[in-house]
Amino acid sequence: MTTPQESNTAIKVMVIEDNKPMQLVLSHHLNTKFKVTIFQDGFEAMAYLHEGNVVDIIISDLNTPRMNGYELLEQLRTSGFFSSIPVLVLSGEESTDTRIKCLEAGADDYLVKPFNPRELMARLNAILRRTGKISTI
């Protein structure tokens, strides 16, 4: 029998975050269970996807240079190729209006910074279960 960690190692997580300390925190917590690729902004992330790279889930900040989280969501959700990739928005923006705007734009979940790493993992696993990427935690 494989452990959850072993069965999840093939899961590819794309992180879009321009803050270096936050990149390190996310990398530290996510690399134990997932294959993580980090980008500074949505522009770099979309270029990576257009090169043919496949990811299972995206974690994106809203406030990044060049292409912000809202623009990224719009690009993903209007794309025939990338529209089904789940997106969890991870942002310092706490307002209910911002959360609603993101969810209405196609985000699958929203988590406010600072965050509990266990909660982030639980939310990621819930999305991955719903999309059929993993069957257990």
N, C-alpha and C positions, 0 to 999 in steps of 0.2 A: 504494500500500500504506500502511495506517495503522500508526503506531508503537503499541506497547503503551499508552503514556500516552494517546494519542488515543482508542484503543478502550476504555479503562477509565474515561474521564471521566464516563460515564453511571452508573457503579457508585456506589450510595449506601451510605455507611457510617455507622451510628449508633454513637456512642461514649458510654458511660455511665461517667463519671469525675468525682468530686467534688473532686479535688485540682487546683487551678488550674495549678501548674507542669507537672503531667503532661498536663493538657488542652493546654497550649501545645506540649509536645513532640510529642504525638500529632497535633495539628493541623498542625504544621510538616512532619512526615514524610508524613502521609496525604494532605494537600491537593494534593500534587504529582501524585497519580494518581487520587484519588477525590473525590467530593462528600461532605463530612463534616458531620454534625450532631452536636453535643455536648450531653449532658444531665447534670445533677447526680446524678440517681438513677433507679432503675427506674420509679418512679411517674410522673415527667415523661416518660420514654421511652414507657411504655405509653399515656399520654394522647395523645402524638403519633401513635402507631400507630392508636389508636382514632379519631382525627380523619380517618383515611383516608390517611395518609402511608405510602408504601411504601419500605422499605429492602431492600438486597440482603444485608447482613451486619451483625451487631452485635458490637462489642467492649465487654465489660463488666468493670468492677472488681467484686470481691465485696463490699467493705466500703463501701457508700454509704448515706446516710441514707434514711429512709422506706421504701424497698423495696430490699433488698440484692440482690446478684447471684444468690443461691440462689432467692429469691422471684421474681425476674424470670424465671429459667429455668423455674420451675414454671408461672408465668403463661403464658409463651410456649408451652411444650410441651403444655399442656392446652387451648390455644386452637385452635379450628378454623381461624382465619384466619392465625395467626402461627406455627404449629408448625413450618413448614418453613424459617423464617428461620435461617440458620446463625449460631451464637454462638461467638465466641472469648473465653474468659475471660482477662483480663490482670490479674494480682493479685500482691501482695507475699507472699501465703501460699505457702510453699514445700513444705509437707508432702505426702507421697505420698497420705495419706488425703484431704486436701482436693482434690487433683487428681482422684482416683478418684471422690469424691463429685460433683464437677462434671460429669465425663464421664458418670457414671451418671444424673445428673439431666438430661442432654441437651445438654451443651456439645459442640461439634464439635472444639474444641482448647483447650489451656490453655498459657499462657506466663507465666513468672514475671518480675516487676519486680525489679531493673532489667533491661531487655531490650535486645537489639541491634535497632535499627530495621530492618536488612536481614532479620533473622530474622522479625520481625513481618510485613514485606511478603511474604516467601516463604510464610509460613503462610497469610496472607490469600489470596494468589494460588492456593495449593494448594486451599483450601476452595472458592474461586470457580470453579476448573477443575472440581472434582468436582461442583459443583451446576450446571454448565453456563452460568454467568454470563460467563465468559471462556474463550477457547479457547487463548490463548497468554499468556506472561508479558510 
